[in-house]
Amino acid sequence: MAASPDFPDGDGVALVIGGSGGIGSAICEKLAAAGTDVVLTYRSNAAAAIAVAETVRGLGRTASAYPLAIEDSAQVADTCARIIAAHGRVHTLVNASGSHIAMKFIGDIGPEEFRQVMDADTNGFFNVVQALLPHMRQAGGSFVTISTTGLLRWPAKDALSVIPKAAIDALMTGIAREEGRNRIRANTVALGLIDAGLFRKLIGIAYDDAYIEAAKRNSALKRLGTAEEVAEAVLFFASHRARYVTGQTLTLDGGYSL
């Protein structure tokens, strides 16, 4: 297929970890619409992953979906090797995965619960980085990860989301600094409350109407964000438009952290 202005090299795929979710699926669609083929992974919802792949194909790009538990380093290595063998090049890695966490104060989190989340999120992302870095050093590429504005303004009971992402953010800074010589960029999109994905699953459990309305009032723009807006930010970092941008965080929270 012809190259696009966003992906002028015209070869390879964007790999979206967690591409079957509410935010991940919007990212897959946005990347495809901008002119790149897409590979997505999912943990258990094969039907959702198949639906996303079909949408990508409807936009004129190729798509495939792989089941993947990123905390399993052997499975990550095998899956990434199969993706590279099938598609030739992974030019972009987007980490849009995240654990379905319980909202608890730090003092109420058990050691095993904390370990499981750190393993699934932080160690899992490290596994993906280790599996892809040798490949991406050959022709360059981009890492983009979804983080949280909880690192700027602490959200009560959200430690199991914020703490793993703090470690991932540090890893992204290291990648940006160490791998720039290999034409690899690494950037982060830090989210506030986005009306999609895990947020919707927690409505009525962790977030009630009063909490959501308070969050809107405390933001500068007085509303929640959308998956489409997240996907636009990810596309910028992944694309040729950000070719001289690395080690940066774009805060996408409607001004909540101000």
Secondary structure by P-SEA (a helix, b strand, c coil): ccccccccccbbbbbbcccccaaaaaaaaaaaaacccbbbbbccaaaaaaaaaaaaaaacccbbbbbbccccaaaaaaaaaaaaaacccccbbbccccccccccccccccaaaaaaaaaacaaaaaaaaaacaaaaaaccbbbbbbbcccccccccccccccaaaaaaaaaaaaaaaccccccbbbbbbbbcccccccccccccccccaaaaaaaaaaccccccccaaaaaaaaaaaacccccccccbbbbccccccc
